[in-house]
Amino acid sequence: MASINEKIKHSSVFRVNLYKEGVFWLAYEQSAYYVWLLKGYKPTKKRYKKMNKEVVQIGFSKVDALLENQNISAVTRQDAFISFNTIIPIEISKFEIWKNNLTSAAVAAKPTAINKNIQQEIIESISFFDCINKTPVEAMLFINELKIRINYGNL
């Protein structure tokens, strides 16, 4: 498996690289910018402490949905990696402007104490959540929503 340093390197402004991670395909940096131009998928900017660098990525589940109707043929197609050439070059200056205008994923401050009212609201939210009829993804999103509400004090 390629490291993040290897994934963000691009040998050409005509090349897009996609990496399979779990059930999702990910595009990094200039590749993410190109995918965003094609499909408008939502980018995420993360700071990698070891590299002291912010990296933009876009994830999506179906790579064929990206490639179809774009007149794109894969140059390299493996189980966990796809690379293809673009018709026009990726403009690095426009990519940098796009990247700089994205906000980094904010790390919320951990609450130091949760009062009794918030605890009761958490208990009620969990007790009313119909986990029997929800998919694992819906359950994960519910937990993430609770976490965000707790961290930002919206609960």
Secondary structure by P-SEA (a helix, b strand, c coil): ccccccccccccccbbbbbbcccbbbbcaaaaaaaaaccccbbbbbbbccccbbbbbcccccccccccccccccccccccbbbbbbcccccaaaaaaaaaaccccccccccccccaaaaaaaaaaaaacccccccaaaaaaaaaaaaaaaaaccc
